[in-house]
Amino acid sequence: MPVKLHTCSLTWIKLPAHPCTRVQKALEDEGIEYELVKGSLRDRSEIRELSGQSKYPAIEFEESKDMAARIRAGKLFDEAGDASTRT
């Protein structure tokens, strides 16, 4: 799976105004497959290391070897949800 959505552990509440819920819904609305990774509300060292920020949500893309294979296959934007490829 090429995308991991890192969210806070409160995602189960599904409040429409919550940033994690908004991003999760946007991915689902666009049909983008993702893996949900719930993070800690107290220890945010993992999200800081991953994204450079201490707030959720954050999206993590696939490993570089997988990206290189996708590029070589001419499929960089397949399933990527890149708005620049849409009309």
Jmol script that loads the backbone (N, CA, C; Angstrom):
load data "model"
ATOM      1  N   MET A   1       0.845  -1.170   0.000  1.00  0.00           N
ATOM      2  CA  MET A   1       0.000   0.000   0.000  1.00  0.00           C
ATOM      3  C   MET A   1       0.898   1.244   0.000  1.00  0.00           C
ATOM      4  N   PRO A   2       0.685   2.155  -0.915  1.00  0.00           N
ATOM      5  CA  PRO A   2       1.611   3.276  -1.066  1.00  0.00           C
ATOM      6  C   PRO A   2       1.443   4.409  -0.063  1.00  0.00           C
ATOM      7  N   VAL A   3       0.319   4.532   0.618  1.00  0.00           N
ATOM      8  CA  VAL A   3       0.088   5.670   1.504  1.00  0.00           C
ATOM      9  C   VAL A   3      -0.281   5.190   2.904  1.00  0.00           C
ATOM     10  N   LYS A   4       0.372   5.801   3.903  1.00  0.00           N
ATOM     11  CA  LYS A   4       0.005   5.544   5.297  1.00  0.00           C
ATOM     12  C   LYS A   4      -0.488   6.861   5.871  1.00  0.00           C
ATOM     13  N   LEU A   5      -1.684   6.850   6.436  1.00  0.00           N
ATOM     14  CA  LEU A   5      -2.244   8.021   7.081  1.00  0.00           C
ATOM     15  C   LEU A   5      -2.014   7.901   8.579  1.00  0.00           C
ATOM     16  N   HIS A   6      -1.167   8.775   9.108  1.00  0.00           N
ATOM     17  CA  HIS A   6      -0.886   8.792  10.545  1.00  0.00           C
ATOM     18  C   HIS A   6      -1.865   9.756  11.198  1.00  0.00           C
ATOM     19  N   THR A   7      -2.652   9.242  12.143  1.00  0.00           N
ATOM     20  CA  THR A   7      -3.655  10.051  12.825  1.00  0.00           C
ATOM     21  C   THR A   7      -3.491   9.908  14.325  1.00  0.00           C
ATOM     22  N   CYS A   8      -4.205  10.759  15.039  1.00  0.00           N
ATOM     23  CA  CYS A   8      -4.229  10.620  16.495  1.00  0.00           C
ATOM     24  C   CYS A   8      -5.085   9.401  16.853  1.00  0.00           C
ATOM     25  N   SER A   9      -5.047   9.031  18.091  1.00  0.00           N
ATOM     26  CA  SER A   9      -5.792   7.843  18.525  1.00  0.00           C
ATOM     27  C   SER A   9      -7.287   8.101  18.693  1.00  0.00           C
ATOM     28  N   LEU A  10      -7.740   9.323  18.466  1.00  0.00           N
ATOM     29  CA  LEU A  10      -9.158   9.660  18.622  1.00  0.00           C
ATOM     30  C   LEU A  10      -9.944   9.573  17.316  1.00  0.00           C
ATOM     31  N   THR A  11      -9.378   9.013  16.294  1.00  0.00           N
ATOM     32  CA  THR A  11     -10.030   8.940  14.981  1.00  0.00           C
ATOM     33  C   THR A  11     -11.375   8.225  15.043  1.00  0.00           C
ATOM     34  N   TRP A  12     -11.552   7.329  15.964  1.00  0.00           N
ATOM     35  CA  TRP A  12     -12.808   6.564  16.075  1.00  0.00           C
ATOM     36  C   TRP A  12     -14.005   7.461  16.385  1.00  0.00           C
ATOM     37  N   ILE A  13     -13.748   8.672  16.894  1.00  0.00           N
ATOM     38  CA  ILE A  13     -14.849   9.571  17.236  1.00  0.00           C
ATOM     39  C   ILE A  13     -15.558  10.091  15.983  1.00  0.00           C
ATOM     40  N   LYS A  14     -14.832  10.288  14.907  1.00  0.00           N
ATOM     41  CA  LYS A  14     -15.367  10.723  13.608  1.00  0.00           C
ATOM     42  C   LYS A  14     -16.068  12.081  13.653  1.00  0.00           C
ATOM     43  N   LEU A  15     -15.484  13.052  14.329  1.00  0.00           N
ATOM     44  CA  LEU A  15     -16.021  14.408  14.319  1.00  0.00           C
ATOM     45  C   LEU A  15     -15.656  15.069  12.990  1.00  0.00           C
ATOM     46  N   PRO A  16     -16.627  15.593  12.241  1.00  0.00           N
ATOM     47  CA  PRO A  16     -16.350  16.166  10.918  1.00  0.00           C
ATOM     48  C   PRO A  16     -15.320  17.297  10.931  1.00  0.00           C
ATOM     49  N   ALA A  17     -15.241  18.065  11.997  1.00  0.00           N
ATOM     50  CA  ALA A  17     -14.308  19.187  12.044  1.00  0.00           C
ATOM     51  C   ALA A  17     -12.894  18.777  12.469  1.00  0.00           C
ATOM     52  N   HIS A  18     -12.726  17.543  12.914  1.00  0.00           N
ATOM     53  CA  HIS A  18     -11.418  17.078  13.376  1.00  0.00           C
ATOM     54  C   HIS A  18     -10.488  16.896  12.176  1.00  0.00           C
ATOM     55  N   PRO A  19      -9.256  17.426  12.236  1.00  0.00           N
ATOM     56  CA  PRO A  19      -8.339  17.334  11.093  1.00  0.00           C
ATOM     57  C   PRO A  19      -8.084  15.905  10.611  1.00  0.00           C
ATOM     58  N   CYS A  20      -7.934  14.968  11.536  1.00  0.00           N
ATOM     59  CA  CYS A  20      -7.681  13.578  11.141  1.00  0.00           C
ATOM     60  C   CYS A  20      -8.869  13.005  10.376  1.00  0.00           C
ATOM     61  N   THR A  21     -10.073  13.297  10.834  1.00  0.00           N
ATOM     62  CA  THR A  21     -11.281  12.817  10.171  1.00  0.00           C
ATOM     63  C   THR A  21     -11.429  13.438   8.786  1.00  0.00           C
ATOM     64  N   ARG A  22     -11.144  14.744   8.678  1.00  0.00           N
ATOM     65  CA  ARG A  22     -11.256  15.420   7.372  1.00  0.00           C
ATOM     66  C   ARG A  22     -10.323  14.801   6.334  1.00  0.00           C
ATOM     67  N   VAL A  23      -9.081  14.538   6.729  1.00  0.00           N
ATOM     68  CA  VAL A  23      -8.114  13.961   5.788  1.00  0.00           C
ATOM     69  C   VAL A  23      -8.497  12.531   5.448  1.00  0.00           C
ATOM     70  N   GLN A  24      -8.911  11.753   6.421  1.00  0.00           N
ATOM     71  CA  GLN A  24      -9.327  10.374   6.173  1.00  0.00           C
ATOM     72  C   GLN A  24     -10.512  10.342   5.214  1.00  0.00           C
ATOM     73  N   LYS A  25     -11.491  11.211   5.422  1.00  0.00           N
ATOM     74  CA  LYS A  25     -12.655  11.276   4.549  1.00  0.00           C
ATOM     75  C   LYS A  25     -12.264  11.697   3.136  1.00  0.00           C
ATOM     76  N   ALA A  26     -11.347  12.649   3.011  1.00  0.00           N
ATOM     77  CA  ALA A  26     -10.896  13.100   1.694  1.00  0.00           C
ATOM     78  C   ALA A  26     -10.238  11.955   0.927  1.00  0.00           C
ATOM     79  N   LEU A  27      -9.403  11.170   1.598  1.00  0.00           N
ATOM     80  CA  LEU A  27      -8.787  10.009   0.950  1.00  0.00           C
ATOM     81  C   LEU A  27      -9.857   9.020   0.491  1.00  0.00           C
ATOM     82  N   GLU A  28     -10.819   8.753   1.358  1.00  0.00           N
ATOM     83  CA  GLU A  28     -11.890   7.818   1.016  1.00  0.00           C
ATOM     84  C   GLU A  28     -12.754   8.351  -0.129  1.00  0.00           C
ATOM     85  N   ASP A  29     -13.084   9.647  -0.099  1.00  0.00           N
ATOM     86  CA  ASP A  29     -13.893  10.253  -1.162  1.00  0.00           C
ATOM     87  C   ASP A  29     -13.213  10.160  -2.522  1.00  0.00           C
ATOM     88  N   GLU A  30     -11.882  10.239  -2.519  1.00  0.00           N
ATOM     89  CA  GLU A  30     -11.127  10.167  -3.773  1.00  0.00           C
ATOM     90  C   GLU A  30     -10.774   8.734  -4.164  1.00  0.00           C
ATOM     91  N   GLY A  31     -11.150   7.784  -3.325  1.00  0.00           N
ATOM     92  CA  GLY A  31     -10.878   6.376  -3.633  1.00  0.00           C
ATOM     93  C   GLY A  31      -9.415   6.005  -3.496  1.00  0.00           C
ATOM     94  N   ILE A  32      -8.689   6.736  -2.667  1.00  0.00           N
ATOM     95  CA  ILE A  32      -7.265   6.468  -2.468  1.00  0.00           C
ATOM     96  C   ILE A  32      -7.112   5.453  -1.349  1.00  0.00           C
ATOM     97  N   GLU A  33      -6.467   4.363  -1.671  1.00  0.00           N
ATOM     98  CA  GLU A  33      -6.228   3.302  -0.698  1.00  0.00           C
ATOM     99  C   GLU A  33      -5.167   3.769   0.296  1.00  0.00           C
ATOM    100  N   TYR A  34      -5.385   3.492   1.564  1.00  0.00           N
ATOM    101  CA  TYR A  34      -4.432   3.919   2.583  1.00  0.00           C
ATOM    102  C   TYR A  34      -4.451   2.948   3.752  1.00  0.00           C
ATOM    103  N   GLU A  35      -3.375   3.018   4.520  1.00  0.00           N
ATOM    104  CA  GLU A  35      -3.294   2.257   5.764  1.00  0.00           C
ATOM    105  C   GLU A  35      -3.391   3.260   6.907  1.00  0.00           C
ATOM    106  N   LEU A  36      -4.260   3.024   7.860  1.00  0.00           N
ATOM    107  CA  LEU A  36      -4.444   3.913   8.996  1.00  0.00           C
ATOM    108  C   LEU A  36      -3.456   3.527  10.094  1.00  0.00           C
ATOM    109  N   VAL A  37      -2.652   4.500  10.531  1.00  0.00           N
ATOM    110  CA  VAL A  37      -1.681   4.292  11.598  1.00  0.00           C
ATOM    111  C   VAL A  37      -2.024   5.277  12.709  1.00  0.00           C
ATOM    112  N   LYS A  38      -2.528   4.750  13.818  1.00  0.00           N
ATOM    113  CA  LYS A  38      -2.916   5.616  14.930  1.00  0.00           C
ATOM    114  C   LYS A  38      -1.726   5.855  15.836  1.00  0.00           C
ATOM    115  N   GLY A  39      -1.480   7.119  16.119  1.00  0.00           N
ATOM    116  CA  GLY A  39      -0.344   7.499  16.951  1.00  0.00           C
ATOM    117  C   GLY A  39      -0.764   7.893  18.349  1.00  0.00           C
ATOM    118  N   SER A  40       0.209   8.115  19.158  1.00  0.00           N
ATOM    119  CA  SER A  40      -0.007   8.481  20.554  1.00  0.00           C
ATOM    120  C   SER A  40      -0.308   9.968  20.684  1.00  0.00           C
ATOM    121  N   LEU A  41      -1.235  10.308  21.554  1.00  0.00           N
ATOM    122  CA  LEU A  41      -1.507  11.716  21.834  1.00  0.00           C
ATOM    123  C   LEU A  41      -0.432  12.307  22.742  1.00  0.00           C
ATOM    124  N   ARG A  42       0.182  11.486  23.558  1.00  0.00           N
ATOM    125  CA  ARG A  42       1.182  11.987  24.515  1.00  0.00           C
ATOM    126  C   ARG A  42       2.591  11.995  23.945  1.00  0.00           C
ATOM    127  N   ASP A  43       3.032  10.872  23.409  1.00  0.00           N
ATOM    128  CA  ASP A  43       4.395  10.778  22.877  1.00  0.00           C
ATOM    129  C   ASP A  43       4.340  11.004  21.370  1.00  0.00           C
ATOM    130  N   ARG A  44       4.718  12.175  20.957  1.00  0.00           N
ATOM    131  CA  ARG A  44       4.634  12.534  19.540  1.00  0.00           C
ATOM    132  C   ARG A  44       5.998  12.492  18.846  1.00  0.00           C
ATOM    133  N   SER A  45       6.957  11.794  19.431  1.00  0.00           N
ATOM    134  CA  SER A  45       8.290  11.724  18.843  1.00  0.00           C
ATOM    135  C   SER A  45       8.262  11.039  17.476  1.00  0.00           C
ATOM    136  N   GLU A  46       7.422  10.033  17.333  1.00  0.00           N
ATOM    137  CA  GLU A  46       7.349   9.318  16.047  1.00  0.00           C
ATOM    138  C   GLU A  46       6.831  10.234  14.935  1.00  0.00           C
ATOM    139  N   ILE A  47       5.788  10.998  15.202  1.00  0.00           N
ATOM    140  CA  ILE A  47       5.232  11.875  14.166  1.00  0.00           C
ATOM    141  C   ILE A  47       6.207  13.020  13.869  1.00  0.00           C
ATOM    142  N   ARG A  48       6.932  13.483  14.882  1.00  0.00           N
ATOM    143  CA  ARG A  48       7.941  14.528  14.656  1.00  0.00           C
ATOM    144  C   ARG A  48       9.052  14.016  13.759  1.00  0.00           C
ATOM    145  N   GLU A  49       9.496  12.794  14.021  1.00  0.00           N
ATOM    146  CA  GLU A  49      10.567  12.191  13.214  1.00  0.00           C
ATOM    147  C   GLU A  49      10.099  11.979  11.774  1.00  0.00           C
ATOM    148  N   LEU A  50       8.882  11.558  11.612  1.00  0.00           N
ATOM    149  CA  LEU A  50       8.340  11.266  10.288  1.00  0.00           C
ATOM    150  C   LEU A  50       8.098  12.522   9.465  1.00  0.00           C
ATOM    151  N   SER A  51       7.474  13.531  10.091  1.00  0.00           N
ATOM    152  CA  SER A  51       7.001  14.676   9.308  1.00  0.00           C
ATOM    153  C   SER A  51       7.638  16.017   9.665  1.00  0.00           C
ATOM    154  N   GLY A  52       8.335  16.067  10.785  1.00  0.00           N
ATOM    155  CA  GLY A  52       8.902  17.329  11.219  1.00  0.00           C
ATOM    156  C   GLY A  52       7.903  18.201  11.968  1.00  0.00           C
ATOM    157  N   GLN A  53       6.724  17.698  12.193  1.00  0.00           N
ATOM    158  CA  GLN A  53       5.698  18.438  12.929  1.00  0.00           C
ATOM    159  C   GLN A  53       5.209  17.592  14.087  1.00  0.00           C
ATOM    160  N   SER A  54       4.567  18.242  15.052  1.00  0.00           N
ATOM    161  CA  SER A  54       4.081  17.487  16.198  1.00  0.00           C
ATOM    162  C   SER A  54       2.574  17.280  16.160  1.00  0.00           C
ATOM    163  N   LYS A  55       1.947  17.715  15.084  1.00  0.00           N
ATOM    164  CA  LYS A  55       0.492  17.592  14.975  1.00  0.00           C
ATOM    165  C   LYS A  55       0.109  16.507  13.978  1.00  0.00           C
ATOM    166  N   TYR A  56      -1.024  15.890  14.242  1.00  0.00           N
ATOM    167  CA  TYR A  56      -1.621  14.926  13.322  1.00  0.00           C
ATOM    168  C   TYR A  56      -2.640  15.656  12.465  1.00  0.00           C
ATOM    169  N   PRO A  57      -2.952  15.185  11.303  1.00  0.00           N
ATOM    170  CA  PRO A  57      -2.499  13.988  10.617  1.00  0.00           C
ATOM    171  C   PRO A  57      -1.254  14.261   9.768  1.00  0.00           C
ATOM    172  N   ALA A  58      -0.664  13.179   9.296  1.00  0.00           N
ATOM    173  CA  ALA A  58       0.453  13.235   8.365  1.00  0.00           C
ATOM    174  C   ALA A  58       0.330  12.055   7.417  1.00  0.00           C
ATOM    175  N   ILE A  59       0.764  12.259   6.197  1.00  0.00           N
ATOM    176  CA  ILE A  59       0.732  11.177   5.204  1.00  0.00           C
ATOM    177  C   ILE A  59       2.159  10.752   4.909  1.00  0.00           C
ATOM    178  N   GLU A  60       2.374   9.453   4.957  1.00  0.00           N
ATOM    179  CA  GLU A  60       3.674   8.856   4.652  1.00  0.00           C
ATOM    180  C   GLU A  60       3.526   8.091   3.343  1.00  0.00           C
ATOM    181  N   PHE A  61       4.431   8.353   2.417  1.00  0.00           N
ATOM    182  CA  PHE A  61       4.376   7.667   1.135  1.00  0.00           C
ATOM    183  C   PHE A  61       5.247   6.421   1.164  1.00  0.00           C
ATOM    184  N   GLU A  62       5.182   5.659   0.107  1.00  0.00           N
ATOM    185  CA  GLU A  62       5.877   4.379   0.035  1.00  0.00           C
ATOM    186  C   GLU A  62       7.393   4.524   0.104  1.00  0.00           C
ATOM    187  N   GLU A  63       8.062   3.423   0.318  1.00  0.00           N
ATOM    188  CA  GLU A  63       9.514   3.375   0.387  1.00  0.00           C
ATOM    189  C   GLU A  63      10.132   3.780  -0.941  1.00  0.00           C
ATOM    190  N   SER A  64      11.358   4.277  -0.910  1.00  0.00           N
ATOM    191  CA  SER A  64      12.008   4.779  -2.121  1.00  0.00           C
ATOM    192  C   SER A  64      12.170   3.705  -3.196  1.00  0.00           C
ATOM    193  N   LYS A  65      12.453   2.459  -2.801  1.00  0.00           N
ATOM    194  CA  LYS A  65      12.603   1.404  -3.814  1.00  0.00           C
ATOM    195  C   LYS A  65      11.288   1.171  -4.546  1.00  0.00           C
ATOM    196  N   ASP A  66      10.173   1.279  -3.813  1.00  0.00           N
ATOM    197  CA  ASP A  66       8.868   1.121  -4.440  1.00  0.00           C
ATOM    198  C   ASP A  66       8.549   2.302  -5.344  1.00  0.00           C
ATOM    199  N   MET A  67       8.937   3.518  -4.918  1.00  0.00           N
ATOM    200  CA  MET A  67       8.715   4.695  -5.754  1.00  0.00           C
ATOM    201  C   MET A  67       9.530   4.597  -7.031  1.00  0.00           C
ATOM    202  N   ALA A  68      10.781   4.168  -6.943  1.00  0.00           N
ATOM    203  CA  ALA A  68      11.639   4.043  -8.123  1.00  0.00           C
ATOM    204  C   ALA A  68      11.040   3.049  -9.112  1.00  0.00           C
ATOM    205  N   ALA A  69      10.543   1.932  -8.618  1.00  0.00           N
ATOM    206  CA  ALA A  69       9.920   0.934  -9.487  1.00  0.00           C
ATOM    207  C   ALA A  69       8.671   1.504 -10.155  1.00  0.00           C
ATOM    208  N   ARG A  70       7.886   2.272  -9.412  1.00  0.00           N
ATOM    209  CA  ARG A  70       6.676   2.889  -9.958  1.00  0.00           C
ATOM    210  C   ARG A  70       7.027   3.888 -11.062  1.00  0.00           C
ATOM    211  N   ILE A  71       8.069   4.690 -10.831  1.00  0.00           N
ATOM    212  CA  ILE A  71       8.508   5.671 -11.834  1.00  0.00           C
ATOM    213  C   ILE A  71       8.967   4.961 -13.100  1.00  0.00           C
ATOM    214  N   ARG A  72       9.800   3.949 -12.945  1.00  0.00           N
ATOM    215  CA  ARG A  72      10.316   3.203 -14.113  1.00  0.00           C
ATOM    216  C   ARG A  72       9.196   2.528 -14.897  1.00  0.00           C
ATOM    217  N   ALA A  73       8.135   2.138 -14.208  1.00  0.00           N
ATOM    218  CA  ALA A  73       7.005   1.479 -14.868  1.00  0.00           C
ATOM    219  C   ALA A  73       6.046   2.491 -15.503  1.00  0.00           C
ATOM    220  N   GLY A  74       6.347   3.796 -15.347  1.00  0.00           N
ATOM    221  CA  GLY A  74       5.482   4.820 -15.912  1.00  0.00           C
ATOM    222  C   GLY A  74       4.175   4.984 -15.157  1.00  0.00           C
ATOM    223  N   LYS A  75       4.178   4.617 -13.869  1.00  0.00           N
ATOM    224  CA  LYS A  75       2.951   4.635 -13.077  1.00  0.00           C
ATOM    225  C   LYS A  75       3.073   5.525 -11.844  1.00  0.00           C
ATOM    226  N   LEU A  76       3.874   6.588 -11.944  1.00  0.00           N
ATOM    227  CA  LEU A  76       4.098   7.442 -10.787  1.00  0.00           C
ATOM    228  C   LEU A  76       2.804   7.989 -10.213  1.00  0.00           C
ATOM    229  N   PHE A  77       1.880   8.412 -11.070  1.00  0.00           N
ATOM    230  CA  PHE A  77       0.673   9.051 -10.572  1.00  0.00           C
ATOM    231  C   PHE A  77      -0.521   8.109 -10.471  1.00  0.00           C
ATOM    232  N   ASP A  78      -0.348   6.843 -10.794  1.00  0.00           N
ATOM    233  CA  ASP A  78      -1.437   5.880 -10.598  1.00  0.00           C
ATOM    234  C   ASP A  78      -1.669   5.721  -9.108  1.00  0.00           C
ATOM    235  N   GLU A  79      -2.897   5.902  -8.659  1.00  0.00           N
ATOM    236  CA  GLU A  79      -3.305   5.766  -7.259  1.00  0.00           C
ATOM    237  C   GLU A  79      -2.677   6.786  -6.334  1.00  0.00           C
ATOM    238  N   ALA A  80      -1.947   7.775  -6.863  1.00  0.00           N
ATOM    239  CA  ALA A  80      -1.264   8.728  -5.997  1.00  0.00           C
ATOM    240  C   ALA A  80      -2.164   9.851  -5.519  1.00  0.00           C
ATOM    241  N   GLY A  81      -3.279  10.075  -6.196  1.00  0.00           N
ATOM    242  CA  GLY A  81      -4.173  11.126  -5.773  1.00  0.00           C
ATOM    243  C   GLY A  81      -3.628  12.515  -6.060  1.00  0.00           C
ATOM    244  N   ASP A  82      -2.730  12.626  -7.064  1.00  0.00           N
ATOM    245  CA  ASP A  82      -2.140  13.915  -7.398  1.00  0.00           C
ATOM    246  C   ASP A  82      -3.133  14.753  -8.177  1.00  0.00           C
ATOM    247  N   ALA A  83      -3.490  15.881  -7.632  1.00  0.00           N
ATOM    248  CA  ALA A  83      -4.503  16.757  -8.261  1.00  0.00           C
ATOM    249  C   ALA A  83      -4.048  17.268  -9.617  1.00  0.00           C
ATOM    250  N   SER A  84      -2.742  17.356  -9.860  1.00  0.00           N
ATOM    251  CA  SER A  84      -2.268  17.892 -11.130  1.00  0.00           C
ATOM    252  C   SER A  84      -2.546  16.954 -12.300  1.00  0.00           C
ATOM    253  N   THR A  85      -2.882  15.699 -12.020  1.00  0.00           N
ATOM    254  CA  THR A  85      -3.175  14.761 -13.098  1.00  0.00           C
ATOM    255  C   THR A  85      -4.648  14.637 -13.377  1.00  0.00           C
ATOM    256  N   ARG A  86      -5.463  15.391 -12.641  1.00  0.00           N
ATOM    257  CA  ARG A  86      -6.925  15.295 -12.808  1.00  0.00           C
ATOM    258  C   ARG A  86      -7.445  16.485 -13.573  1.00  0.00           C
ATOM    259  N   THR A  87      -8.590  16.273 -14.222  1.00  0.00           N
ATOM    260  CA  THR A  87      -9.215  17.380 -14.945  1.00  0.00           C
ATOM    261  C   THR A  87     -10.481  17.807 -14.286  1.00  0.00           C
TER     262      THR A  87
END
end "model"
wireframe off; spacefill off
backbone 0.3
color backbone group
